[in-house]
């Protein structure tokens, strides 16, 4: 695992060296990646956003982490010794993350152009807030207030909020660092979604791996019905719903699913690395649509979405690449969607899913 993390961070440093990402942030995220709990574990996220290059926009990098400590989620179990030991580990993990972030923020305050810092410790309620701007060009700095806190929006900024939760002894922390990247060179190589899709197909063909086609659809009436009833079986049937506007909008997704068996893990990791390089190349070319590229996409968990490409118009096509481990295998999903992208819970076995009506691939229907 450490080797994988080192490779990811090396690629990230190479990709972000021009952006002058503060090295203290990279050091912090290296530490946060290694600080893992057994229950309340969310890995830090590094996302590159860009596209719409014809409109003078700049790509950016977002480093973020949402983490929490909620003892009420596992308290109440009969095995008291087990619960106490787990909570002890989780609290130590949470405190270690907070300590690492506060240590880094203390160092960064010396470099910041603007800083807002607020703390309150009263009774059982704690609040810690930091907001910093590192951009020296005042014309590119916007200061605003949201939910009683003051934030900076600039070419390089960060914020951190730690608050007590509603339940006793519960805490939530949110950290975000954003840096603006230089515009993509006007004369950079063209590498479109079509080129990327063709290269992925060629890669799998080299290994004689074929795909199966799936079709998932939800119209507006069905979508609204699903969202009006939190307990509906159809609501549970959709694992992932991506919102580019309104949840209730219709969507049609055509999916290509490439699958490898459990004993092909090494090959699956090699293909993952190759496709990840292709996706990163896509972000280094001028694009007419928005994109989100997630560093460190893996089969083991978050993030499973490697790349998403979309427009602001909900009726136009969106595309995404996702990787998942499921059903004793490793899977690559290439999704083309018109409207809002919804992914069924049983995505690996559903040939079609149209407004709640399911049809399974041969031999993959659940046993009754």
N, C-alpha and C positions, 0 to 999 in steps of 0.2 A: 504493500500500500504506500509506503514512504517513497518507493521508487516512482510510482505513478504520480504522486503529488509533486515530486521534484521535476519530472518531465513536464507536467502541466505548468508549473511556475516558471520553468526555463523558457517555454514557448511564450508564456505571458510576458515575461521580461523582454523577450525579443520583440514581441508585437507592440509593447508599450514604451519602449525606450525613448522614442521620439516624443511621446506624450509627457515625459518627465513625471511619471507617477512617483509620488513621494516614496522613497525606499522604506520609510518607517511604516507606511501602510502595507507594503508587501511583506515586511517582517511580521507585522501584526497578524495578517491573514494566514501566514505560514503557521503561526502559533495557534490561531483559532481552529485551523484545520485539524491540528493534532489534539485539540481539547475536546474530547467526545464523551458524552454521557450515555447511559444505557437506555434511557427512556425519552427524556426531553431533548433529543439531539436533532438539530437542524444545521447542516453544513453552511459555511459562508458561501455567498454567491458573488460571482464576478461576471458581469454581462456587458457586452459591447453592443451599442445601439447606433444606428446610422441610416443611411439611405436618403432618398429624395435629394440627390446631389445637384440636380438642376435648379434647386431653389435656394442655394447658398447655405444649406445646413451643414453642420459639423458633426462627425461621429463623436461618441463619448463612451467612457467606461464608468460603470457603476459597481462599486464594491459595497456589499450590504450583508447584514446579518440580523436575523430576528431570532431571539432566544428567550427562554422563559423557565421559570421554576414554579410548578403547580403541584404541591404535595397532595391536594385533594383528588387528583386524578388516580392515585394508586392507594390512598389511605382507605381503610374500610375492609381490606382483605384480612382473612383470618390469620395468616402467617405474619405475626407482628414483627418477628425478628427479621424476616425477609424485607418487609416494607421499610423498617427503620434503616437497614443496611443500604437499600437502594436509594432512599432519600438522602442519606449521608453522602453517597457518591455523587448524586445529582446536584446537591447544594454545593459541594466542593467544586464541581465542574462549572456551575453557574458563577460562583465567586471568582474562579480562576479567569473566566472570560471577562468579567467586569474589571478585575485587577489589570489584565493585559490592556484592555481598551483605555482605562483611565491613565495608565502609565504612558501609553502612546500619546494620548491627548495632552498630557502634561508637557511632553517633549515638543509636540506640534505647536503649542501656544506661543513658543518663542519665534516661530516662523510665520504665524498667521498675521494677516493685515488687519483683520477684524475678528473679534471674539465676543460671543455672548455665553455667559456661564451662570447657571442658577442651581441652587441646591436647597432642599427643604427636608428636615428630618423631625417630624412631629408625631408623637404617639407611635402608632403602628404603620404610619404612612411615610414612605420615602420617595423623594424625587431628585433625580440628577439630570441636568440638561446642559449640553454643550452645542454650540453652533459656531463654525469658523469659516472664514473666507481667506483664501491664499492668493487670489488674483490681484495683481498690482494695478491693473487698468480699471480705474473707478467707473469708467463708462460701461464696463461689462459686468458690473456688480449690481444686483437688485436685492434689496432688503425688504422682507415682508413678514407679516405675523400670521400665524395659523394655530388655532387651538391653544391660545394663551402664550405660545412661544414665538421667538423671533428667529427667522432663518435667513440664510444668504443663498442666493442663486447666482452662480458665477462660473467662470471657466474652471475653477477648482475650489471645491467647498466640501464641508462635511457637517453632519449633525449626529448627535447621540442622545437618546432619551432612555432613562431607566426609571420605572415607576412601580409602586406597589400595586398588585392586582386587587380585585374586589374581594377575593377570599383571603383569609388570614394566612400570612407567611408566603403569599404568592408574589412573584415579581415578573416583569416583562422588560426586555431591553431591545432597542432598535438602533442600529448603527448604519450609516450610509455615507460613503465618500464618492464624489463624482468629479471626474476630470474630463475636460474637452480635448479631443484629439484634433490634429491638423486635418484640413479637408483632403479628400482623396485627390491625388494628382489627376489633372484633366486628361493626361496622356497615358494613364495607367492601362494595363491590359484589360480588355473586356472579358468578363466572366459572368454570364447570366445564370438565372435559375435553370434554364434549359441546358446550358453547358454542364452545370453541376449535376443535374439529373442524369444526363447522358454518361458522365464519368462514373457515377455511382452504379449505374446499370452495367457498364463495362467491367467495373471492378468485380461485381458479383458473377458476371459471366466468366471471368477468368478462373473462378473457383467452382464453376458449374453449379451455382446456387440460383435457383429460380424463385420467383415470387408468386404469391397468390393475391388476387384482386378482391377488395372488399368495397362495399357501398353502404354508407350510413347517412340517413336523411331524417330531418325533423322540420316540419312546417311550422308556421307561426302559431296556429291554433293549438297544436300539440305542445309546442314549447311553452306557451303560456299556461297550459293545463299542468305541465310538469312543475313549473315554478310556483304555482298557486298552492301546491300540496307538498309540504316538506316530507311527509311520510309515505308518499306514493311509491309503489314498486318501480314505476318507470323512472322516478327521480334517482333511485338507487342503481338503476341499470346504466346510468351514464357516469363514468369514472371521472372524466376530465371535460370541463366546459370552459372554453376560452371566450372571453368577452371583449369584442371590439366595438362596443357601443351599448347595446341592450341584450340582456340574456335571452329575451323572448324572440329575437329574430330567428328566421328560418336558416337552415344550412344544409348543404349537400357536400359530403366528403367522399372522394374517391381515393382509396388507400392501396398502396403497394406494401406488402408485408414480406420481408426476407427473414427467414428463420434458420437458425443453426441449433443443433442438438446440444444437450448438456455436456457431452464429451468433446465438443468442438470449442471449448472456452478460449483456448489460445488463439485459434483462428479468428474467433469473434472479436477478441481484443485487438488483433492486427487490423481487421476491417474497420473497427471503431476508430483507431488512430488515423487510418488513411482517409476516412470520410470526414473526420474532424479537421484534418488539414485542408481538405477541399472546401469545407464550410468557412474556414478562416480565410482562405483565398477569396471566396465570394465577398466577404466583408471588406477586403482590401481593394476591391474594384468599385468603380462608380455604379451606383444602383438607383433606379428611378422609383423604387418602392422602399418603404421602411423595412428594417430588419432588426432582429434581436438574436445575438449569438451568445450562447452560454458556455463559458470555459468549464472544462472538466466534466462534460456529460459522461455518464457511466451507467452500467447495467445494475450496479449495486444500490441505486437509489437516486436522490436528487443530485444534480438536475438530470432528468431523463430527456428533456427537450434540448436539442443541440442548436437548432436554428429555426426561426420563424420569419416569414416574409409576408408583408401585408400592406394594404393601402388604407387611407382614412375613409374610403367609401366602402361601406359594409357589403354592398352588393357585388363588389369585384372579388377576384380570386385571391385567396391566401394560400400559402404553402408552408409546410413545416417538416422537419426531420426529427424523429424521436427514437430513442433506444430503450429497450426494456428487457428485463429477465422475467420470464413467466412460463408456466406450463412446462417446466423442465427444459427450458431452452433459452436462447438469446435471439432477440428480434430487433429488426430495423424497420421503422415505419416511415414511409414517404407519403405525405398527405397533401392532396390538392383539394381545396375547399372553396365553394362559392357561398358566401354568407358567413355564419358563425360556426367555428370548428367545435364539434362535440365528439368525444371519443367514448364508445361504449365500454362498460366494465369488462365485458367478455370480448374485447376487440380481437384477441388472437384466434377466436373460434367462430366469429360471426361473419358470414359471407355478406349478409345484408341485414340492416336494421332500419326499417322505415316506419316512423311514427309509432314505435312500440312493437311492431311485428318483426319477429326474428327469423332468419334462415341461417343455419349453421353450415360450415364446410363439412364435407363428407367425413364421417367418422369422428367428428369433434362435438357433436351434440352432448349435453350433459346427461348422465344416466338418471333415469327416473327412479 
